[in-house]
Amino acid sequence: MKIILTFLGFINDQVLKMQWLNDSVRWVLERLLSVSVDSRLGSSIHFFIYDTIKIFLLLSVLIYLVSYLQSYFPPEKVKKTLTKFQGLSGNILGALLGTVTPFCSCSSIPLFIGFTEAGLPIGVSFSFLISSPLVDLAAFLVLVSTFGLKIALAYVFLGIVLAVVGGRLINNLGMEKYVEDYVWKIQINDLDTPPMTSKERFNYAKGQVVEVFQRVWLYVIIGVFIGAFIHNWIPTSVVEGVVGSKNPFSVVLATLIGVPMYADIFGTIPVAEALFLKGAGVGTVLSFMMGVTALSVPSVILLRKVVKPQLLWLFVGIVTIGIIIIGYLFNIVGYLLI
């Protein structure tokens, strides 16, 4: 057992948290560039370089692995699988499939149209739409490297619960009539694609890494810059006063700030990490991350093109309230997971 724990500790510290990279960046700054990492400016530079490289390294490996796995689940196969399930099982499967199809909130909309055209219950489509940008395998492993395994598992579990509950509510309220009429008339000819060869899967996964990089690199840089600024230049007392446990509205505030923003989860993690280290409640931090990734102005605008206002605002309301509830739950029991 001791050997196993030692091995798991090594994986956590050296592979996920990349302690070797932390030490290497510190050595370069102090020994080669004569920059004191203990100074405010030096600490900011260290934070920025270390987090940027760490996130990009993790992205390269994780997106490749997830995309290779995703090559076994083309959209037409996902649709055919989902059409075999109804009721609660359909919502659960829709939410789970969202975790292995790492689409952002905007790129999930075309799949939503395809699911609707295929005759899937509206609630199942929304379960997928909620979970796809919110929870994926790559994000889980990055969360483990930042917040630890327990918090990452809880984040994934509650994200899936939110997707299932949100989808069931929308389905039970009979909201199909609030999908734009033209969506039901769209005819998408899905041809069964032949299985990929190993080389094709390699090229597909490599292409996904490039595509994701092109989509998120700027958000990562901005997120790490903001995180470094918060970590080293904003007093702890200020962070605690605004989003700390002493402010009963911190979760609501973090969610409402996050919802209008548009960024990938990888861009929000450095900001969340800095807020967490400065004393923000874990639920407050995760609510901010969920708000940014699950809802954003661009995705809401795109969704409005395919659903009517009644369904759009119901969706936004369910997800927002769900995120706030999850945030308060984390703040109440989150200390048990740290």
Secondary structure, DSSP 8 states (H G I E B T S, - for coil): -HHHHHHHHHIIIIIIS-HHHHHHHHHIIIIIS---TTSHHHHHHHHHHHHHHHHHHHHHHHHHHHHHHHTTS-HHHHHHHHTT--HHHHHHHHHHHHHTS---TTTHHHHHHHHHHTT--HHHHHHHHHHHHH--HHHHHHHHHHH-HHHHHHHHHHHHHHHHHHHHHHHHTTGGGGB-HHHHH------------HHHHHHHHHHHHHHHHHHHHHHHHHHHHHHHHHHHHS-HHHHHHHHBTT-TTHHHHHHHHHTT----HHHHHHHHHHHHHTTB-HHHHHHHHHHHHH--HHHHHHHHTTB-HHHHHHHHHHHHHHHHHHHHHHHHHGGGT-
